Amino acid sequence: MMSEVSESRKSRKRDYVNISIPRPLYERLAKALEGTGFRSPTEYIIFLVRKYLPLLESKDVKKRLIALGYLPEEEMT
């Protein structure tokens, strides 16, 4: 039983990677997120990646430029 729990924890650890950002940026983001409902900067970053990754993966050049920040989101309409 104990080895099953240990194996389960190990497999969950492998499902994630670390992405490094400068500490001052992380702390600034944490402060800006206070009271927003996001539990952590990590949760917010995941939200942003999930939001913009489909645009970035798109074959539509305009959508890719929006995802990369070259065009404003209003350009999608």
PDB file with SEQRES, HELIX, SHEET and CRYST1 records, atoms N, CA, C and O in Angstrom:
SEQRES   1 A   77  MET MET SER GLU VAL SER GLU SER ARG LYS SER ARG LYS          
SEQRES   2 A   77  ARG ASP TYR VAL ASN ILE SER ILE PRO ARG PRO LEU TYR          
SEQRES   3 A   77  GLU ARG LEU ALA LYS ALA LEU GLU GLY THR GLY PHE ARG          
SEQRES   4 A   77  SER PRO THR GLU TYR ILE ILE PHE LEU VAL ARG LYS TYR          
SEQRES   5 A   77  LEU PRO LEU LEU GLU SER LYS ASP VAL LYS LYS ARG LEU          
SEQRES   6 A   77  ILE ALA LEU GLY TYR LEU PRO GLU GLU GLU MET THR              
HELIX    1 AA1 MET A    2  LYS A   13  1                                  12    
HELIX    2 AA2 ARG A   23  LEU A   33  1                                  11    
HELIX    3 AA3 PRO A   41  GLU A   57  1                                  17    
HELIX    4 AA4 VAL A   61  ALA A   67  1                                   7    
HELIX    5 AA5 GLU A   73  MET A   76  5                                   4    
CRYST1    1.000    1.000    1.000  90.00  90.00  90.00 P 1           1          
ATOM      1  N   MET A   1       0.829  -1.198   0.000  1.00  0.00           N  
ATOM      2  CA  MET A   1       0.000   0.000   0.000  1.00  0.00           C  
ATOM      3  C   MET A   1       0.871   1.258   0.000  1.00  0.00           C  
ATOM      4  O   MET A   1       0.619   2.183  -0.773  1.00  0.00           O  
ATOM      5  N   MET A   2       1.881   1.299   0.850  1.00  0.00           N  
ATOM      6  CA  MET A   2       2.747   2.470   0.942  1.00  0.00           C  
ATOM      7  C   MET A   2       3.483   2.709  -0.373  1.00  0.00           C  
ATOM      8  O   MET A   2       3.666   3.858  -0.776  1.00  0.00           O  
ATOM      9  N   SER A   3       3.905   1.641  -1.045  1.00  0.00           N  
ATOM     10  CA  SER A   3       4.621   1.829  -2.304  1.00  0.00           C  
ATOM     11  C   SER A   3       3.685   2.374  -3.386  1.00  0.00           C  
ATOM     12  O   SER A   3       4.132   3.109  -4.266  1.00  0.00           O  
ATOM     13  N   GLU A   4       2.384   2.023  -3.336  1.00  0.00           N  
ATOM     14  CA  GLU A   4       1.423   2.553  -4.302  1.00  0.00           C  
ATOM     15  C   GLU A   4       1.280   4.063  -4.133  1.00  0.00           C  
ATOM     16  O   GLU A   4       1.239   4.803  -5.116  1.00  0.00           O  
ATOM     17  N   VAL A   5       1.206   4.511  -2.891  1.00  0.00           N  
ATOM     18  CA  VAL A   5       1.099   5.939  -2.622  1.00  0.00           C  
ATOM     19  C   VAL A   5       2.360   6.644  -3.091  1.00  0.00           C  
ATOM     20  O   VAL A   5       2.287   7.706  -3.710  1.00  0.00           O  
ATOM     21  N   SER A   6       3.504   6.066  -2.801  1.00  0.00           N  
ATOM     22  CA  SER A   6       4.776   6.642  -3.217  1.00  0.00           C  
ATOM     23  C   SER A   6       4.869   6.726  -4.734  1.00  0.00           C  
ATOM     24  O   SER A   6       5.305   7.744  -5.272  1.00  0.00           O  
ATOM     25  N   GLU A   7       4.466   5.672  -5.426  1.00  0.00           N  
ATOM     26  CA  GLU A   7       4.486   5.667  -6.889  1.00  0.00           C  
ATOM     27  C   GLU A   7       3.526   6.720  -7.453  1.00  0.00           C  
ATOM     28  O   GLU A   7       3.836   7.376  -8.448  1.00  0.00           O  
ATOM     29  N   SER A   8       2.364   6.879  -6.816  1.00  0.00           N  
ATOM     30  CA  SER A   8       1.390   7.861  -7.260  1.00  0.00           C  
ATOM     31  C   SER A   8       1.963   9.271  -7.149  1.00  0.00           C  
ATOM     32  O   SER A   8       1.790  10.091  -8.051  1.00  0.00           O  
ATOM     33  N   ARG A   9       2.635   9.544  -6.054  1.00  0.00           N  
ATOM     34  CA  ARG A   9       3.257  10.868  -5.866  1.00  0.00           C  
ATOM     35  C   ARG A   9       4.342  11.093  -6.902  1.00  0.00           C  
ATOM     36  O   ARG A   9       4.456  12.188  -7.453  1.00  0.00           O  
ATOM     37  N   LYS A  10       5.134  10.079  -7.170  1.00  0.00           N  
ATOM     38  CA  LYS A  10       6.203  10.210  -8.155  1.00  0.00           C  
ATOM     39  C   LYS A  10       5.636  10.508  -9.536  1.00  0.00           C  
ATOM     40  O   LYS A  10       6.162  11.357 -10.257  1.00  0.00           O  
ATOM     41  N   SER A  11       4.557   9.806  -9.909  1.00  0.00           N  
ATOM     42  CA  SER A  11       3.992  10.028 -11.236  1.00  0.00           C  
ATOM     43  C   SER A  11       3.392  11.424 -11.351  1.00  0.00           C  
ATOM     44  O   SER A  11       3.469  12.036 -12.416  1.00  0.00           O  
ATOM     45  N   ARG A  12       2.799  11.939 -10.281  1.00  0.00           N  
ATOM     46  CA  ARG A  12       2.261  13.304 -10.323  1.00  0.00           C  
ATOM     47  C   ARG A  12       3.375  14.320 -10.452  1.00  0.00           C  
ATOM     48  O   ARG A  12       3.210  15.319 -11.152  1.00  0.00           O  
ATOM     49  N   LYS A  13       4.496  14.098  -9.803  1.00  0.00           N  
ATOM     50  CA  LYS A  13       5.626  15.017  -9.893  1.00  0.00           C  
ATOM     51  C   LYS A  13       6.129  15.100 -11.324  1.00  0.00           C  
ATOM     52  O   LYS A  13       6.557  16.166 -11.765  1.00  0.00           O  
ATOM     53  N   ARG A  14       6.086  14.014 -12.042  1.00  0.00           N  
ATOM     54  CA  ARG A  14       6.571  13.991 -13.413  1.00  0.00           C  
ATOM     55  C   ARG A  14       5.636  14.730 -14.360  1.00  0.00           C  
ATOM     56  O   ARG A  14       6.014  15.017 -15.496  1.00  0.00           O  
ATOM     57  N   ASP A  15       4.440  15.039 -13.919  1.00  0.00           N  
ATOM     58  CA  ASP A  15       3.480  15.726 -14.767  1.00  0.00           C  
ATOM     59  C   ASP A  15       3.711  17.238 -14.818  1.00  0.00           C  
ATOM     60  O   ASP A  15       2.994  17.938 -15.533  1.00  0.00           O  
ATOM     61  N   TYR A  16       4.671  17.747 -14.095  1.00  0.00           N  
ATOM     62  CA  TYR A  16       4.920  19.180 -14.027  1.00  0.00           C  
ATOM     63  C   TYR A  16       6.385  19.488 -14.308  1.00  0.00           C  
ATOM     64  O   TYR A  16       7.264  18.651 -14.105  1.00  0.00           O  
ATOM     65  N   VAL A  17       6.625  20.694 -14.773  1.00  0.00           N  
ATOM     66  CA  VAL A  17       7.987  21.196 -14.964  1.00  0.00           C  
ATOM     67  C   VAL A  17       8.083  22.557 -14.288  1.00  0.00           C  
ATOM     68  O   VAL A  17       7.066  23.195 -14.019  1.00  0.00           O  
ATOM     69  N   ASN A  18       9.278  22.989 -14.020  1.00  0.00           N  
ATOM     70  CA  ASN A  18       9.498  24.315 -13.443  1.00  0.00           C  
ATOM     71  C   ASN A  18       9.893  25.279 -14.547  1.00  0.00           C  
ATOM     72  O   ASN A  18      10.694  24.951 -15.423  1.00  0.00           O  
ATOM     73  N   ILE A  19       9.319  26.468 -14.492  1.00  0.00           N  
ATOM     74  CA  ILE A  19       9.684  27.539 -15.404  1.00  0.00           C  
ATOM     75  C   ILE A  19      10.196  28.680 -14.544  1.00  0.00           C  
ATOM     76  O   ILE A  19       9.491  29.164 -13.659  1.00  0.00           O  
ATOM     77  N   SER A  20      11.405  29.103 -14.801  1.00  0.00           N  
ATOM     78  CA  SER A  20      12.014  30.149 -13.985  1.00  0.00           C  
ATOM     79  C   SER A  20      11.667  31.533 -14.513  1.00  0.00           C  
ATOM     80  O   SER A  20      11.741  31.797 -15.714  1.00  0.00           O  
ATOM     81  N   ILE A  21      11.287  32.413 -13.588  1.00  0.00           N  
ATOM     82  CA  ILE A  21      11.110  33.824 -13.914  1.00  0.00           C  
ATOM     83  C   ILE A  21      11.829  34.617 -12.816  1.00  0.00           C  
ATOM     84  O   ILE A  21      12.017  34.107 -11.711  1.00  0.00           O  
ATOM     85  N   PRO A  22      12.224  35.838 -13.104  1.00  0.00           N  
ATOM     86  CA  PRO A  22      12.903  36.628 -12.085  1.00  0.00           C  
ATOM     87  C   PRO A  22      12.022  36.794 -10.844  1.00  0.00           C  
ATOM     88  O   PRO A  22      10.821  37.043 -10.951  1.00  0.00           O  
ATOM     89  N   ARG A  23      12.634  36.655  -9.672  1.00  0.00           N  
ATOM     90  CA  ARG A  23      11.896  36.764  -8.417  1.00  0.00           C  
ATOM     91  C   ARG A  23      11.132  38.084  -8.299  1.00  0.00           C  
ATOM     92  O   ARG A  23       9.974  38.069  -7.880  1.00  0.00           O  
ATOM     93  N   PRO A  24      11.741  39.241  -8.656  1.00  0.00           N  
ATOM     94  CA  PRO A  24      10.970  40.496  -8.546  1.00  0.00           C  
ATOM     95  C   PRO A  24       9.689  40.475  -9.393  1.00  0.00           C  
ATOM     96  O   PRO A  24       8.667  41.020  -8.975  1.00  0.00           O  
ATOM     97  N   LEU A  25       9.736  39.859 -10.563  1.00  0.00           N  
ATOM     98  CA  LEU A  25       8.550  39.758 -11.405  1.00  0.00           C  
ATOM     99  C   LEU A  25       7.506  38.861 -10.754  1.00  0.00           C  
ATOM    100  O   LEU A  25       6.318  39.182 -10.759  1.00  0.00           O  
ATOM    101  N   TYR A  26       7.946  37.738 -10.192  1.00  0.00           N  
ATOM    102  CA  TYR A  26       7.049  36.816  -9.489  1.00  0.00           C  
ATOM    103  C   TYR A  26       6.376  37.525  -8.314  1.00  0.00           C  
ATOM    104  O   TYR A  26       5.165  37.405  -8.125  1.00  0.00           O  
ATOM    105  N   GLU A  27       7.155  38.257  -7.530  1.00  0.00           N  
ATOM    106  CA  GLU A  27       6.610  38.956  -6.361  1.00  0.00           C  
ATOM    107  C   GLU A  27       5.648  40.068  -6.775  1.00  0.00           C  
ATOM    108  O   GLU A  27       4.629  40.290  -6.122  1.00  0.00           O  
ATOM    109  N   ARG A  28       5.973  40.755  -7.848  1.00  0.00           N  
ATOM    110  CA  ARG A  28       5.089  41.811  -8.360  1.00  0.00           C  
ATOM    111  C   ARG A  28       3.760  41.207  -8.816  1.00  0.00           C  
ATOM    112  O   ARG A  28       2.694  41.760  -8.544  1.00  0.00           O  
ATOM    113  N   LEU A  29       3.830  40.073  -9.507  1.00  0.00           N  
ATOM    114  CA  LEU A  29       2.627  39.392  -9.956  1.00  0.00           C  
ATOM    115  C   LEU A  29       1.805  38.899  -8.771  1.00  0.00           C  
ATOM    116  O   LEU A  29       0.582  39.035  -8.769  1.00  0.00           O  
ATOM    117  N   ALA A  30       2.459  38.330  -7.770  1.00  0.00           N  
ATOM    118  CA  ALA A  30       1.757  37.844  -6.574  1.00  0.00           C  
ATOM    119  C   ALA A  30       0.990  38.986  -5.912  1.00  0.00           C  
ATOM    120  O   ALA A  30      -0.155  38.815  -5.494  1.00  0.00           O  
ATOM    121  N   LYS A  31       1.622  40.133  -5.822  1.00  0.00           N  
ATOM    122  CA  LYS A  31       0.968  41.288  -5.202  1.00  0.00           C  
ATOM    123  C   LYS A  31      -0.220  41.759  -6.049  1.00  0.00           C  
ATOM    124  O   LYS A  31      -1.281  42.074  -5.509  1.00  0.00           O  
ATOM    125  N   ALA A  32      -0.045  41.806  -7.358  1.00  0.00           N  
ATOM    126  CA  ALA A  32      -1.116  42.256  -8.250  1.00  0.00           C  
ATOM    127  C   ALA A  32      -2.308  41.301  -8.226  1.00  0.00           C  
ATOM    128  O   ALA A  32      -3.438  41.717  -8.483  1.00  0.00           O  
ATOM    129  N   LEU A  33      -2.067  40.030  -7.922  1.00  0.00           N  
ATOM    130  CA  LEU A  33      -3.134  39.023  -7.925  1.00  0.00           C  
ATOM    131  C   LEU A  33      -3.931  38.969  -6.625  1.00  0.00           C  
ATOM    132  O   LEU A  33      -4.952  38.285  -6.554  1.00  0.00           O  
ATOM    133  N   GLU A  34      -3.476  39.682  -5.598  1.00  0.00           N  
ATOM    134  CA  GLU A  34      -4.179  39.661  -4.320  1.00  0.00           C  
ATOM    135  C   GLU A  34      -5.629  40.106  -4.514  1.00  0.00           C  
ATOM    136  O   GLU A  34      -5.903  41.145  -5.114  1.00  0.00           O  
ATOM    137  N   GLY A  35      -6.540  39.300  -3.997  1.00  0.00           N  
ATOM    138  CA  GLY A  35      -7.958  39.618  -4.067  1.00  0.00           C  
ATOM    139  C   GLY A  35      -8.623  39.326  -5.405  1.00  0.00           C  
ATOM    140  O   GLY A  35      -9.779  39.695  -5.612  1.00  0.00           O  
ATOM    141  N   THR A  36      -7.917  38.674  -6.308  1.00  0.00           N  
ATOM    142  CA  THR A  36      -8.481  38.404  -7.636  1.00  0.00           C  
ATOM    143  C   THR A  36      -9.143  37.032  -7.744  1.00  0.00           C  
ATOM    144  O   THR A  36      -9.876  36.773  -8.698  1.00  0.00           O  
ATOM    145  N   GLY A  37      -8.894  36.167  -6.790  1.00  0.00           N  
ATOM    146  CA  GLY A  37      -9.420  34.810  -6.877  1.00  0.00           C  
ATOM    147  C   GLY A  37      -8.395  33.798  -7.342  1.00  0.00           C  
ATOM    148  O   GLY A  37      -8.592  32.595  -7.171  1.00  0.00           O  
ATOM    149  N   PHE A  38      -7.301  34.267  -7.929  1.00  0.00           N  
ATOM    150  CA  PHE A  38      -6.220  33.355  -8.280  1.00  0.00           C  
ATOM    151  C   PHE A  38      -5.440  33.039  -7.018  1.00  0.00           C  
ATOM    152  O   PHE A  38      -5.113  33.936  -6.242  1.00  0.00           O  
ATOM    153  N   ARG A  39      -5.144  31.772  -6.815  1.00  0.00           N  
ATOM    154  CA  ARG A  39      -4.470  31.354  -5.584  1.00  0.00           C  
ATOM    155  C   ARG A  39      -2.972  31.593  -5.613  1.00  0.00           C  
ATOM    156  O   ARG A  39      -2.333  31.648  -4.562  1.00  0.00           O  
ATOM    157  N   SER A  40      -2.405  31.735  -6.799  1.00  0.00           N  
ATOM    158  CA  SER A  40      -0.951  31.896  -6.884  1.00  0.00           C  
ATOM    159  C   SER A  40      -0.578  32.430  -8.261  1.00  0.00           C  
ATOM    160  O   SER A  40      -1.374  32.358  -9.197  1.00  0.00           O  
ATOM    161  N   PRO A  41       0.628  32.962  -8.381  1.00  0.00           N  
ATOM    162  CA  PRO A  41       1.113  33.351  -9.702  1.00  0.00           C  
ATOM    163  C   PRO A  41       1.126  32.160 -10.665  1.00  0.00           C  
ATOM    164  O   PRO A  41       0.843  32.319 -11.852  1.00  0.00           O  
ATOM    165  N   THR A  42       1.450  30.990 -10.166  1.00  0.00           N  
ATOM    166  CA  THR A  42       1.473  29.799 -11.011  1.00  0.00           C  
ATOM    167  C   THR A  42       0.100  29.530 -11.610  1.00  0.00           C  
ATOM    168  O   THR A  42      -0.013  29.239 -12.801  1.00  0.00           O  
ATOM    169  N   GLU A  43      -0.943  29.626 -10.791  1.00  0.00           N  
ATOM    170  CA  GLU A  43      -2.300  29.395 -11.279  1.00  0.00           C  
ATOM    171  C   GLU A  43      -2.657  30.408 -12.373  1.00  0.00           C  
ATOM    172  O   GLU A  43      -3.288  30.051 -13.369  1.00  0.00           O  
ATOM    173  N   TYR A  44      -2.262  31.649 -12.191  1.00  0.00           N  
ATOM    174  CA  TYR A  44      -2.550  32.689 -13.180  1.00  0.00           C  
ATOM    175  C   TYR A  44      -1.782  32.443 -14.476  1.00  0.00           C  
ATOM    176  O   TYR A  44      -2.333  32.604 -15.565  1.00  0.00           O  
ATOM    177  N   ILE A  45      -0.534  32.060 -14.364  1.00  0.00           N  
ATOM    178  CA  ILE A  45       0.286  31.783 -15.547  1.00  0.00           C  
ATOM    179  C   ILE A  45      -0.307  30.620 -16.339  1.00  0.00           C  
ATOM    180  O   ILE A  45      -0.330  30.656 -17.569  1.00  0.00           O  
ATOM    181  N   ILE A  46      -0.781  29.601 -15.648  1.00  0.00           N  
ATOM    182  CA  ILE A  46      -1.429  28.466 -16.318  1.00  0.00           C  
ATOM    183  C   ILE A  46      -2.683  28.951 -17.042  1.00  0.00           C  
ATOM    184  O   ILE A  46      -2.949  28.536 -18.171  1.00  0.00           O  
ATOM    185  N   PHE A  47      -3.453  29.825 -16.399  1.00  0.00           N  
ATOM    186  CA  PHE A  47      -4.644  30.405 -17.021  1.00  0.00           C  
ATOM    187  C   PHE A  47      -4.270  31.112 -18.328  1.00  0.00           C  
ATOM    188  O   PHE A  47      -4.925  30.916 -19.352  1.00  0.00           O  
ATOM    189  N   LEU A  48      -3.225  31.928 -18.290  1.00  0.00           N  
ATOM    190  CA  LEU A  48      -2.807  32.662 -19.487  1.00  0.00           C  
ATOM    191  C   LEU A  48      -2.334  31.731 -20.593  1.00  0.00           C  
ATOM    192  O   LEU A  48      -2.668  31.936 -21.760  1.00  0.00           O  
ATOM    193  N   VAL A  49      -1.571  30.725 -20.243  1.00  0.00           N  
ATOM    194  CA  VAL A  49      -1.080  29.786 -21.251  1.00  0.00           C  
ATOM    195  C   VAL A  49      -2.252  29.055 -21.900  1.00  0.00           C  
ATOM    196  O   VAL A  49      -2.290  28.900 -23.121  1.00  0.00           O  
ATOM    197  N   ARG A  50      -3.202  28.610 -21.091  1.00  0.00           N  
ATOM    198  CA  ARG A  50      -4.377  27.911 -21.648  1.00  0.00           C  
ATOM    199  C   ARG A  50      -5.195  28.844 -22.543  1.00  0.00           C  
ATOM    200  O   ARG A  50      -5.789  28.398 -23.525  1.00  0.00           O  
ATOM    201  N   LYS A  51      -5.228  30.127 -22.208  1.00  0.00           N  
ATOM    202  CA  LYS A  51      -5.999  31.089 -22.999  1.00  0.00           C  
ATOM    203  C   LYS A  51      -5.336  31.365 -24.349  1.00  0.00           C  
ATOM    204  O   LYS A  51      -6.010  31.392 -25.379  1.00  0.00           O  
ATOM    205  N   TYR A  52      -4.021  31.569 -24.343  1.00  0.00           N  
ATOM    206  CA  TYR A  52      -3.344  32.008 -25.553  1.00  0.00           C  
ATOM    207  C   TYR A  52      -2.693  30.902 -26.368  1.00  0.00           C  
ATOM    208  O   TYR A  52      -2.403  31.121 -27.544  1.00  0.00           O  
ATOM    209  N   LEU A  53      -2.454  29.750 -25.814  1.00  0.00           N  
ATOM    210  CA  LEU A  53      -1.808  28.676 -26.563  1.00  0.00           C  
ATOM    211  C   LEU A  53      -2.602  28.259 -27.802  1.00  0.00           C  
ATOM    212  O   LEU A  53      -2.002  28.061 -28.858  1.00  0.00           O  
ATOM    213  N   PRO A  54      -3.923  28.119 -27.714  1.00  0.00           N  
ATOM    214  CA  PRO A  54      -4.659  27.762 -28.939  1.00  0.00           C  
ATOM    215  C   PRO A  54      -4.488  28.802 -30.052  1.00  0.00           C  
ATOM    216  O   PRO A  54      -4.427  28.446 -31.228  1.00  0.00           O  
ATOM    217  N   LEU A  55      -4.411  30.069 -29.687  1.00  0.00           N  
ATOM    218  CA  LEU A  55      -4.173  31.101 -30.701  1.00  0.00           C  
ATOM    219  C   LEU A  55      -2.784  30.958 -31.289  1.00  0.00           C  
ATOM    220  O   LEU A  55      -2.596  31.085 -32.499  1.00  0.00           O  
ATOM    221  N   LEU A  56      -1.818  30.694 -30.438  1.00  0.00           N  
ATOM    222  CA  LEU A  56      -0.441  30.540 -30.887  1.00  0.00           C  
ATOM    223  C   LEU A  56      -0.281  29.318 -31.784  1.00  0.00           C  
ATOM    224  O   LEU A  56       0.536  29.323 -32.705  1.00  0.00           O  
ATOM    225  N   GLU A  57      -1.052  28.282 -31.519  1.00  0.00           N  
ATOM    226  CA  GLU A  57      -0.999  27.054 -32.323  1.00  0.00           C  
ATOM    227  C   GLU A  57      -1.782  27.181 -33.630  1.00  0.00           C  
ATOM    228  O   GLU A  57      -1.655  26.334 -34.515  1.00  0.00           O  
ATOM    229  N   SER A  58      -2.579  28.222 -33.753  1.00  0.00           N  
ATOM    230  CA  SER A  58      -3.438  28.405 -34.924  1.00  0.00           C  
ATOM    231  C   SER A  58      -2.612  28.590 -36.194  1.00  0.00           C  
ATOM    232  O   SER A  58      -1.490  29.094 -36.158  1.00  0.00           O  
ATOM    233  N   LYS A  59      -3.183  28.181 -37.293  1.00  0.00           N  
ATOM    234  CA  LYS A  59      -2.554  28.407 -38.592  1.00  0.00           C  
ATOM    235  C   LYS A  59      -2.865  29.824 -39.095  1.00  0.00           C  
ATOM    236  O   LYS A  59      -2.229  30.315 -40.027  1.00  0.00           O  
ATOM    237  N   ASP A  60      -3.848  30.469 -38.464  1.00  0.00           N  
ATOM    238  CA  ASP A  60      -4.247  31.827 -38.814  1.00  0.00           C  
ATOM    239  C   ASP A  60      -3.187  32.804 -38.301  1.00  0.00           C  
ATOM    240  O   ASP A  60      -2.978  32.930 -37.094  1.00  0.00           O  
ATOM    241  N   VAL A  61      -2.529  33.485 -39.222  1.00  0.00           N  
ATOM    242  CA  VAL A  61      -1.428  34.391 -38.867  1.00  0.00           C  
ATOM    243  C   VAL A  61      -1.889  35.494 -37.923  1.00  0.00           C  
ATOM    244  O   VAL A  61      -1.164  35.857 -36.997  1.00  0.00           O  
ATOM    245  N   LYS A  62      -3.081  36.029 -38.145  1.00  0.00           N  
ATOM    246  CA  LYS A  62      -3.599  37.107 -37.297  1.00  0.00           C  
ATOM    247  C   LYS A  62      -3.750  36.631 -35.847  1.00  0.00           C  
ATOM    248  O   LYS A  62      -3.394  37.349 -34.914  1.00  0.00           O  
ATOM    249  N   LYS A  63      -4.279  35.416 -35.666  1.00  0.00           N  
ATOM    250  CA  LYS A  63      -4.432  34.865 -34.321  1.00  0.00           C  
ATOM    251  C   LYS A  63      -3.076  34.654 -33.661  1.00  0.00           C  
ATOM    252  O   LYS A  63      -2.921  34.895 -32.464  1.00  0.00           O  
ATOM    253  N   ARG A  64      -2.110  34.211 -34.425  1.00  0.00           N  
ATOM    254  CA  ARG A  64      -0.752  34.011 -33.877  1.00  0.00           C  
ATOM    255  C   ARG A  64      -0.144  35.340 -33.439  1.00  0.00           C  
ATOM    256  O   ARG A  64       0.492  35.422 -32.389  1.00  0.00           O  
ATOM    257  N   LEU A  65      -0.342  36.375 -34.247  1.00  0.00           N  
ATOM    258  CA  LEU A  65       0.196  37.693 -33.892  1.00  0.00           C  
ATOM    259  C   LEU A  65      -0.465  38.245 -32.635  1.00  0.00           C  
ATOM    260  O   LEU A  65       0.186  38.917 -31.835  1.00  0.00           O  
ATOM    261  N   ILE A  66      -1.758  37.964 -32.456  1.00  0.00           N  
ATOM    262  CA  ILE A  66      -2.455  38.372 -31.233  1.00  0.00           C  
ATOM    263  C   ILE A  66      -1.863  37.636 -30.043  1.00  0.00           C  
ATOM    264  O   ILE A  66      -1.584  38.244 -29.010  1.00  0.00           O  
ATOM    265  N   ALA A  67      -1.670  36.327 -30.182  1.00  0.00           N  
ATOM    266  CA  ALA A  67      -1.112  35.517 -29.088  1.00  0.00           C  
ATOM    267  C   ALA A  67       0.287  35.977 -28.709  1.00  0.00           C  
ATOM    268  O   ALA A  67       0.673  35.906 -27.542  1.00  0.00           O  
ATOM    269  N   LEU A  68       1.038  36.442 -29.679  1.00  0.00           N  
ATOM    270  CA  LEU A  68       2.401  36.908 -29.423  1.00  0.00           C  
ATOM    271  C   LEU A  68       2.449  38.352 -28.934  1.00  0.00           C  
ATOM    272  O   LEU A  68       3.514  38.859 -28.581  1.00  0.00           O  
ATOM    273  N   GLY A  69       1.283  39.016 -28.915  1.00  0.00           N  
ATOM    274  CA  GLY A  69       1.218  40.382 -28.405  1.00  0.00           C  
ATOM    275  C   GLY A  69       1.492  41.455 -29.437  1.00  0.00           C  
ATOM    276  O   GLY A  69       1.644  42.625 -29.084  1.00  0.00           O  
ATOM    277  N   TYR A  70       1.559  41.083 -30.699  1.00  0.00           N  
ATOM    278  CA  TYR A  70       1.824  42.072 -31.745  1.00  0.00           C  
ATOM    279  C   TYR A  70       0.574  42.816 -32.192  1.00  0.00           C  
ATOM    280  O   TYR A  70       0.656  43.934 -32.701  1.00  0.00           O  
ATOM    281  N   LEU A  71      -0.590  42.188 -31.997  1.00  0.00           N  
ATOM    282  CA  LEU A  71      -1.857  42.834 -32.336  1.00  0.00           C  
ATOM    283  C   LEU A  71      -2.760  42.810 -31.106  1.00  0.00           C  
ATOM    284  O   LEU A  71      -2.687  41.881 -30.302  1.00  0.00           O  
ATOM    285  N   PRO A  72      -3.613  43.827 -30.952  1.00  0.00           N  
ATOM    286  CA  PRO A  72      -4.549  43.812 -29.808  1.00  0.00           C  
ATOM    287  C   PRO A  72      -5.622  42.751 -30.021  1.00  0.00           C  
ATOM    288  O   PRO A  72      -5.923  42.384 -31.157  1.00  0.00           O  
ATOM    289  N   GLU A  73      -6.201  42.256 -28.915  1.00  0.00           N  
ATOM    290  CA  GLU A  73      -7.220  41.217 -28.992  1.00  0.00           C  
ATOM    291  C   GLU A  73      -8.447  41.669 -29.769  1.00  0.00           C  
ATOM    292  O   GLU A  73      -9.160  40.828 -30.318  1.00  0.00           O  
ATOM    293  N   GLU A  74      -8.718  42.974 -29.835  1.00  0.00           N  
ATOM    294  CA  GLU A  74      -9.883  43.467 -30.565  1.00  0.00           C  
ATOM    295  C   GLU A  74      -9.796  43.086 -32.040  1.00  0.00           C  
ATOM    296  O   GLU A  74     -10.815  43.049 -32.730  1.00  0.00           O  
ATOM    297  N   GLU A  75      -8.598  42.805 -32.524  1.00  0.00           N  
ATOM    298  CA  GLU A  75      -8.408  42.437 -33.925  1.00  0.00           C  
ATOM    299  C   GLU A  75      -9.065  41.094 -34.246  1.00  0.00           C  
ATOM    300  O   GLU A  75      -9.239  40.770 -35.421  1.00  0.00           O  
ATOM    301  N   MET A  76      -9.433  40.306 -33.235  1.00  0.00           N  
ATOM    302  CA  MET A  76     -10.022  38.997 -33.471  1.00  0.00           C  
ATOM    303  C   MET A  76     -11.451  39.103 -33.975  1.00  0.00           C  
ATOM    304  O   MET A  76     -11.939  38.171 -34.613  1.00  0.00           O  
ATOM    305  N   THR A  77     -12.125  40.188 -33.713  1.00  0.00           N  
ATOM    306  CA  THR A  77     -13.541  40.289 -34.089  1.00  0.00           C  
ATOM    307  C   THR A  77     -13.717  40.718 -35.508  1.00  0.00           C  
ATOM    308  O   THR A  77     -14.847  40.850 -35.977  1.00  0.00           O  
TER     309      THR A  77                                                      
END                                                                             
